[in-house]
Amino acid sequence: MKPAAFDYTEARTVPEALDALTDTGRDVQVLAGGQSLILEMHLQRIRPDLVVDINRITELDHLTIDDGTVEVGALVRHGRFESPQAVPGPLGRLFSLAVVNIAHPPIRTRGTMVGSLAWGHPASEWCAIAAALDAEVRLQGLDSAREVVARDWFHGPLRTARRPDELITSIRFPLLGEDTGVGFIEHRRTHFCFAQVAVAAALTVRDGVIHRARIGLANCADRPVRARAAEQTLTGVEIGVPGDGHRLPDEHPFVRAGRIAAEQDAAPLPEPYADLEYRRHAIAVLVGRTLRQAAEGGSP
């Protein structure tokens, strides 16, 4: 198939882009990386009247570290985060663990983190991390700006809190302290499939006791979710001995947190290659493994 006919405009400033987005009565889509949008247009599942290309808005291509946060501009590409040094500390390591799961190198050189948040796919790696860390999405309208935290951002499959006349300019994450370990593990049928389950974790441990746990789940519900029930079972708990090999003891707190995440935090739907029982089992196992990876310092 080929895309339906559409108009195209190239914005060079944020006000120009916003003027185009307020073109009332028309379906307007924003083009940054375009790795999701172009495919959907090609299949005619999306038929915009107007595509607004923002790739010439240089002010949106920034990565800013300030006051304990990192702000990722709308034109920062996935591939920038393949190096753990792109962002200081454990957050940079978490980004680098996650980004290699995104499609393949040509996609990562073009697609953007903010585009993933704009798309809001339930299986998105960046969306799972945003959910885990309560990231803030920054939006600009013609007359006002606002911020939306991740827990209020995702409204369902491919549905977010963005209004049609707003442009996402950046997303802001809290930097993680050096006493925080991170993990990211994804399970999928083939390298080029969407994740059947993906888990992001940030675990702060002090003197062998879990001070804080943050867990994000991808493709475990109709939207990326934070596993708050599982997190609560971990706070104040001693990590203990992780066990030998890849298998954790059934009574280990990470295993218990995995079961709770699968039963209480997740709301998976059956898929052609994974029934509901399999998917809940996969969620439980991956949560436990990702927590262990975080406790061991983020090593794959």
C-alpha positions as a Python dict, from the first residue, in 0.01 Angstrom:
ca = {
    (1, 'M'): (0, 0, 0),
    (2, 'K'): (96, 365, -34),
    (3, 'P'): (12, 661, 186),
    (4, 'A'): (-301, 857, 112),
    (5, 'A'): (-240, 1206, -26),
    (6, 'F'): (-136, 1463, 234),
    (7, 'D'): (5, 1814, 261),
    (8, 'Y'): (353, 1868, 401),
    (9, 'T'): (516, 2161, 573),
    (10, 'E'): (863, 2204, 722),
    (11, 'A'): (868, 2410, 1041),
    (12, 'R'): (1190, 2588, 1137),
    (13, 'T'): (1075, 2727, 1472),
    (14, 'V'): (844, 2607, 1747),
    (15, 'P'): (590, 2886, 1675),
    (16, 'E'): (577, 2778, 1310),
    (17, 'A'): (505, 2421, 1415),
    (18, 'L'): (235, 2535, 1657),
    (19, 'D'): (71, 2749, 1391),
    (20, 'A'): (44, 2439, 1173),
    (21, 'L'): (-90, 2226, 1459),
    (22, 'T'): (-371, 2474, 1518),
    (23, 'D'): (-491, 2438, 1158),
    (24, 'T'): (-847, 2359, 1268),
    (25, 'G'): (-1057, 2100, 1095),
    (26, 'R'): (-758, 1901, 970),
    (27, 'D'): (-582, 1591, 1100),
    (28, 'V'): (-224, 1707, 1161),
    (29, 'Q'): (65, 1474, 1247),
    (30, 'V'): (415, 1570, 1362),
    (31, 'L'): (718, 1415, 1192),
    (32, 'A'): (1044, 1382, 1387),
    (33, 'G'): (1201, 1040, 1339),
    (34, 'G'): (892, 908, 1164),
    (35, 'Q'): (978, 545, 1232),
    (36, 'S'): (623, 472, 1354),
    (37, 'L'): (430, 742, 1172),
    (38, 'I'): (556, 661, 822),
    (39, 'L'): (476, 291, 859),
    (40, 'E'): (123, 366, 977),
    (41, 'M'): (75, 608, 688),
    (42, 'H'): (213, 351, 444),
    (43, 'L'): (-46, 99, 568),
    (44, 'Q'): (-312, 375, 565),
    (45, 'R'): (-401, 313, 927),
    (46, 'I'): (-332, 685, 967),
    (47, 'R'): (-440, 927, 695),
    (48, 'P'): (-331, 1279, 799),
    (49, 'D'): (-432, 1587, 607),
    (50, 'L'): (-106, 1758, 698),
    (51, 'V'): (239, 1638, 815),
    (52, 'V'): (450, 1892, 1006),
    (53, 'D'): (822, 1814, 985),
    (54, 'I'): (1007, 1952, 1289),
    (55, 'N'): (1356, 1827, 1199),
    (56, 'R'): (1482, 2177, 1121),
    (57, 'I'): (1396, 2315, 1466),
    (58, 'T'): (1749, 2307, 1606),
    (59, 'E'): (1649, 2412, 1959),
    (60, 'L'): (1471, 2075, 2001),
    (61, 'D'): (1796, 1883, 1954),
    (62, 'H'): (1939, 1913, 2303),
    (63, 'L'): (2037, 1696, 2597),
    (64, 'T'): (2057, 1911, 2908),
    (65, 'I'): (2179, 1811, 3255),
    (66, 'D'): (2062, 2053, 3523),
    (67, 'D'): (1957, 2047, 3888),
    (68, 'G'): (1946, 1670, 3926),
    (69, 'T'): (1757, 1605, 3603),
    (70, 'V'): (1825, 1529, 3240),
    (71, 'E'): (1609, 1690, 2975),
    (72, 'V'): (1589, 1513, 2639),
    (73, 'G'): (1479, 1732, 2349),
    (74, 'A'): (1231, 1617, 2089),
    (75, 'L'): (1498, 1558, 1821),
    (76, 'V'): (1747, 1354, 2025),
    (77, 'R'): (1781, 1018, 1845),
    (78, 'H'): (1769, 675, 2008),
    (79, 'G'): (2126, 600, 1908),
    (80, 'R'): (2264, 879, 2124),
    (81, 'F'): (2197, 666, 2432),
    (82, 'E'): (2388, 358, 2319),
    (83, 'S'): (2685, 496, 2513),
    (84, 'P'): (2623, 487, 2890),
    (85, 'Q'): (2826, 809, 2912),
    (86, 'A'): (2558, 1005, 2724),
    (87, 'V'): (2383, 1064, 3058),
    (88, 'P'): (2565, 1067, 3392),
    (89, 'G'): (2550, 781, 3640),
    (90, 'P'): (2305, 491, 3662),
    (91, 'L'): (2046, 659, 3442),
    (92, 'G'): (2291, 653, 3151),
    (93, 'R'): (2349, 282, 3214),
    (94, 'L'): (1975, 217, 3220),
    (95, 'F'): (1927, 401, 2890),
    (96, 'S'): (2210, 206, 2729),
    (97, 'L'): (2066, -127, 2848),
    (98, 'A'): (1727, -40, 2702),
    (99, 'V'): (1815, 124, 2372),
    (100, 'V'): (1979, -180, 2214),
    (101, 'N'): (1639, -350, 2226),
    (102, 'I'): (1486, -86, 1999),
    (103, 'A'): (1457, -227, 1646),
    (104, 'H'): (1796, -218, 1470),
    (105, 'P'): (2073, 41, 1407),
    (106, 'P'): (1916, 229, 1111),
    (107, 'I'): (1599, 285, 1314),
    (108, 'R'): (1798, 398, 1616),
    (109, 'T'): (1984, 659, 1410),
    (110, 'R'): (1656, 819, 1304),
    (111, 'G'): (1389, 752, 1566),
    (112, 'T'): (1361, 966, 1880),
    (113, 'M'): (1290, 903, 2246),
    (114, 'V'): (1028, 1179, 2256),
    (115, 'G'): (863, 1029, 1949),
    (116, 'S'): (819, 705, 2144),
    (117, 'L'): (650, 897, 2424),
    (118, 'A'): (432, 1078, 2172),
    (119, 'W'): (329, 747, 2017),
    (120, 'G'): (258, 582, 2352),
    (121, 'H'): (291, 222, 2234),
    (122, 'P'): (232, -24, 2522),
    (123, 'A'): (550, -217, 2426),
    (124, 'S'): (779, 87, 2410),
    (125, 'E'): (1106, 59, 2603),
    (126, 'W'): (1130, 433, 2667),
    (127, 'C'): (771, 446, 2787),
    (128, 'A'): (841, 171, 3043),
    (129, 'I'): (1138, 368, 3177),
    (130, 'A'): (933, 689, 3185),
    (131, 'A'): (663, 508, 3384),
    (132, 'A'): (917, 363, 3628),
    (133, 'L'): (1087, 697, 3697),
    (134, 'D'): (782, 927, 3683),
    (135, 'A'): (933, 1125, 3398),
    (136, 'E'): (776, 1457, 3299),
    (137, 'V'): (662, 1529, 2945),
    (138, 'R'): (691, 1898, 2852),
    (139, 'L'): (440, 2039, 2606),
    (140, 'Q'): (412, 2376, 2434),
    (141, 'G'): (94, 2534, 2300),
    (142, 'L'): (46, 2868, 2128),
    (143, 'D'): (-40, 3049, 2450),
    (144, 'S'): (85, 2824, 2729),
    (145, 'A'): (318, 2543, 2832),
    (146, 'R'): (259, 2256, 3070),
    (147, 'E'): (415, 1940, 3209),
    (148, 'V'): (249, 1600, 3248),
    (149, 'V'): (398, 1325, 3463),
    (150, 'A'): (417, 977, 3317),
    (151, 'R'): (144, 831, 3540),
    (152, 'D'): (-102, 1076, 3381),
    (153, 'W'): (44, 1065, 3031),
    (154, 'F'): (-65, 725, 2901),
    (155, 'H'): (-438, 691, 2835),
    (156, 'G'): (-439, 359, 2650),
    (157, 'P'): (-294, 202, 2336),
    (158, 'L'): (-142, 485, 2128),
    (159, 'R'): (-338, 743, 2332),
    (160, 'T'): (-173, 1009, 2546),
    (161, 'A'): (-254, 1333, 2725),
    (162, 'R'): (-126, 1548, 2436),
    (163, 'R'): (-381, 1787, 2288),
    (164, 'P'): (-396, 1824, 1909),
    (165, 'D'): (-264, 2182, 1924),
    (166, 'E'): (37, 2099, 2146),
    (167, 'L'): (394, 2005, 2058),
    (168, 'I'): (603, 1783, 2285),
    (169, 'T'): (929, 1971, 2322),
    (170, 'S'): (1114, 1743, 2564),
    (171, 'I'): (1095, 1483, 2838),
    (172, 'R'): (1266, 1519, 3174),
    (173, 'F'): (1400, 1234, 3390),
    (174, 'P'): (1543, 1246, 3743),
    (175, 'L'): (1908, 1151, 3761),
    (176, 'L'): (1974, 844, 3974),
    (177, 'G'): (2217, 837, 4265),
    (178, 'E'): (2529, 624, 4254),
    (179, 'D'): (2379, 393, 4517),
    (180, 'T'): (2113, 290, 4262),
    (181, 'G'): (2150, -18, 4046),
    (182, 'V'): (1957, -49, 3720),
    (183, 'G'): (1829, -328, 3503),
    (184, 'F'): (1643, -375, 3177),
    (185, 'I'): (1543, -710, 3029),
    (186, 'E'): (1315, -775, 2733),
    (187, 'H'): (1160, -1093, 2594),
    (188, 'R'): (1038, -1119, 2235),
    (189, 'R'): (988, -1387, 1973),
    (190, 'T'): (1252, -1253, 1733),
    (191, 'H'): (1492, -961, 1737),
    (192, 'F'): (1263, -757, 1511),
    (193, 'C'): (939, -817, 1703),
    (194, 'F'): (786, -590, 1963),
    (195, 'A'): (857, -700, 2319),
    (196, 'Q'): (616, -959, 2458),
    (197, 'V'): (733, -836, 2799),
    (198, 'A'): (993, -576, 2898),
    (199, 'V'): (1093, -468, 3247),
    (200, 'A'): (1289, -163, 3363),
    (201, 'A'): (1410, -143, 3722),
    (202, 'A'): (1600, 100, 3943),
    (203, 'L'): (1693, -34, 4285),
    (204, 'T'): (1847, 176, 4562),
    (205, 'V'): (2015, -42, 4826),
    (206, 'R'): (2179, 81, 5146),
    (207, 'D'): (2358, -157, 5382),
    (208, 'G'): (2194, -456, 5218),
    (209, 'V'): (1842, -315, 5260),
    (210, 'I'): (1625, -194, 4972),
    (211, 'H'): (1564, 176, 5027),
    (212, 'R'): (1362, 230, 4710),
    (213, 'A'): (1248, 23, 4413),
    (214, 'R'): (1110, 150, 4083),
    (215, 'I'): (975, -93, 3825),
    (216, 'G'): (828, -17, 3482),
    (217, 'L'): (650, -274, 3265),
    (218, 'A'): (607, -270, 2887),
    (219, 'N'): (343, -469, 2698),
    (220, 'C'): (196, -594, 3025),
    (221, 'A'): (-127, -393, 2995),
    (222, 'D'): (-298, -159, 2748),
    (223, 'R'): (-35, 102, 2836),
    (224, 'P'): (310, 113, 3001),
    (225, 'V'): (264, 79, 3377),
    (226, 'R'): (457, 120, 3699),
    (227, 'A'): (450, -189, 3920),
    (228, 'R'): (371, -9, 4243),
    (229, 'A'): (236, -311, 4433),
    (230, 'A'): (556, -501, 4359),
    (231, 'E'): (765, -200, 4461),
    (232, 'Q'): (590, -177, 4798),
    (233, 'T'): (678, -537, 4885),
    (234, 'L'): (1048, -458, 4835),
    (235, 'T'): (1087, -138, 5037),
    (236, 'G'): (1276, -201, 5363),
    (237, 'V'): (1353, -563, 5275),
    (238, 'E'): (1698, -721, 5297),
    (239, 'I'): (1818, -847, 4960),
    (240, 'G'): (1972, -1162, 5104),
    (241, 'V'): (2162, -1422, 4905),
    (242, 'P'): (2059, -1422, 4536),
    (243, 'G'): (2129, -1794, 4486),
    (244, 'D'): (2339, -1982, 4234),
    (245, 'G'): (2309, -1963, 3857),
    (246, 'H'): (2019, -1783, 3690),
    (247, 'R'): (1742, -1916, 3911),
    (248, 'L'): (1646, -1733, 4229),
    (249, 'P'): (1502, -1924, 4527),
    (250, 'D'): (1122, -1922, 4531),
    (251, 'E'): (1120, -1738, 4865),
    (252, 'H'): (1355, -1461, 4746),
    (253, 'P'): (1200, -1109, 4764),
    (254, 'F'): (1269, -1053, 4393),
    (255, 'V'): (1070, -1366, 4303),
    (256, 'R'): (786, -1259, 4531),
    (257, 'A'): (786, -912, 4374),
    (258, 'G'): (769, -1072, 4029),
    (259, 'R'): (461, -1274, 4123),
    (260, 'I'): (291, -966, 4267),
    (261, 'A'): (375, -760, 3956),
    (262, 'A'): (223, -1029, 3735),
    (263, 'E'): (-89, -1072, 3947),
    (264, 'Q'): (-162, -719, 4070),
    (265, 'D'): (20, -459, 3859),
    (266, 'A'): (-5, -614, 3513),
    (267, 'A'): (-319, -660, 3306),
    (268, 'P'): (-189, -854, 3006),
    (269, 'L'): (-396, -963, 2709),
    (270, 'P'): (-346, -1295, 2531),
    (271, 'E'): (-154, -1285, 2203),
    (272, 'P'): (-137, -1533, 1914),
    (273, 'Y'): (194, -1675, 2039),
    (274, 'A'): (143, -1623, 2413),
    (275, 'D'): (-168, -1707, 2611),
    (276, 'L'): (-255, -1531, 2936),
    (277, 'E'): (-95, -1792, 3161),
    (278, 'Y'): (231, -1776, 2967),
    (279, 'R'): (236, -1398, 2969),
    (280, 'R'): (185, -1373, 3346),
    (281, 'H'): (459, -1630, 3399),
    (282, 'A'): (694, -1433, 3173),
    (283, 'I'): (619, -1110, 3360),
    (284, 'A'): (694, -1273, 3697),
    (285, 'V'): (1021, -1424, 3575),
    (286, 'L'): (1145, -1109, 3401),
    (287, 'V'): (1067, -883, 3696),
    (288, 'G'): (1271, -1110, 3923),
    (289, 'R'): (1561, -1126, 3678),
    (290, 'T'): (1562, -752, 3615),
    (291, 'L'): (1566, -677, 3988),
    (292, 'R'): (1857, -914, 4027),
    (293, 'Q'): (2038, -741, 3741),
    (294, 'A'): (1981, -406, 3914),
    (295, 'A'): (2107, -542, 4247),
    (296, 'E'): (2421, -670, 4076),
    (297, 'G'): (2499, -328, 3929),
    (298, 'G'): (2331, -342, 3589),
    (299, 'S'): (2549, -606, 3425),
    (300, 'P'): (2365, -786, 3141),
}
